[in-house]
Amino acid sequence: MIIELVSMAQATAGHAADAVAATAASQGMTGAIGGAGAALGVGLIGSKAVEAVGRNPGAFGNILTLGIIGMALAEGLGIIAYLGGIK
């Protein structure tokens, strides 16, 4: 699917209006993929943190700290992908 979209963008590069539309579509896809990756990362970190606290409730504070840092990094990458896509 991505290969088809890239080939469509290359085929329409000669037309100014079509090139702008293809660029906008690729920028939107970049933001969407980045957001989906960030959402998956946050979900996985949250689920593993809950598992870890269930196994060792005494380590709650350390797990919470590491989970928040991991979630912030995942969200940061999603924001960078979104901002990189809207140029």
C-alpha positions as CSV (number, residue, x, y, z in Angstrom):
1,M,0.0,0.0,0.0
2,I,2.8,2.4,0.9
3,I,4.6,1.5,-2.4
4,E,1.4,2.3,-4.3
5,L,1.1,5.7,-2.6
6,V,4.7,6.6,-3.3
7,S,4.4,5.6,-7.0
8,M,1.2,7.7,-7.2
9,A,3.0,10.6,-5.7
10,Q,5.9,10.2,-8.2
11,A,3.5,9.9,-11.1
12,T,1.7,13.1,-10.3
13,A,4.8,15.1,-9.4
14,G,4.6,16.9,-12.8
15,H,1.3,18.5,-11.9
16,A,1.5,21.3,-9.3
17,A,-1.9,20.7,-7.7
18,D,-1.5,17.0,-7.7
19,A,2.0,17.3,-6.2
20,V,0.6,19.4,-3.4
21,A,-2.2,16.9,-2.7
22,A,0.3,14.0,-2.7
23,T,2.6,15.9,-0.3
24,A,-0.3,16.7,2.0
25,A,-1.3,13.1,2.0
26,S,2.2,11.8,2.8
27,Q,2.5,14.4,5.6
28,G,-0.8,13.3,7.1
29,M,0.3,9.6,6.9
30,T,3.5,10.5,8.7
31,G,1.6,12.1,11.5
32,A,-0.9,9.3,11.7
33,I,1.8,6.6,11.8
34,G,3.7,8.5,14.5
35,G,0.6,8.9,16.6
36,A,-0.3,5.3,16.3
37,G,3.3,4.3,17.3
38,A,3.1,6.6,20.3
39,A,-0.3,5.2,21.4
40,L,1.0,1.6,21.1
41,G,4.2,2.5,23.1
42,V,2.2,4.1,25.9
43,G,-0.2,1.2,26.0
44,L,2.5,-1.4,26.2
45,I,4.4,0.6,28.9
46,G,1.3,1.0,31.0
47,S,0.3,-2.7,30.7
48,K,3.8,-3.9,31.6
49,A,4.0,-1.5,34.5
50,V,0.7,-2.8,35.9
51,E,2.1,-6.4,35.5
52,A,5.3,-5.4,37.3
53,V,3.4,-3.8,40.2
54,G,1.2,-6.9,40.5
55,R,4.3,-9.1,40.8
56,N,6.1,-6.8,43.2
57,P,3.9,-4.2,44.9
58,G,6.9,-3.0,47.0
59,A,8.6,-1.6,43.9
60,F,5.6,0.6,43.0
61,G,7.5,3.9,43.2
62,N,10.4,2.9,41.0
63,I,8.1,1.3,38.5
64,L,5.9,4.4,38.4
65,T,8.9,6.6,37.8
66,L,10.3,4.5,35.0
67,G,6.8,4.1,33.5
68,I,6.2,7.9,33.4
69,I,9.6,8.5,31.8
70,G,9.0,5.8,29.2
71,M,5.5,7.2,28.4
72,A,6.9,10.7,28.0
73,L,9.6,9.5,25.6
74,A,7.0,7.6,23.5
75,E,4.7,10.6,23.4
76,G,7.6,12.9,22.5
77,L,8.4,10.7,19.5
78,G,4.8,10.9,18.4
79,I,4.8,14.7,18.7
80,I,8.0,14.9,16.7
81,A,6.6,12.7,14.0
82,Y,3.4,14.9,13.9
83,L,5.4,18.1,13.7
84,G,7.7,16.7,11.1
85,G,4.8,15.7,9.0
86,I,3.2,19.2,8.9
87,K,6.3,21.2,7.9
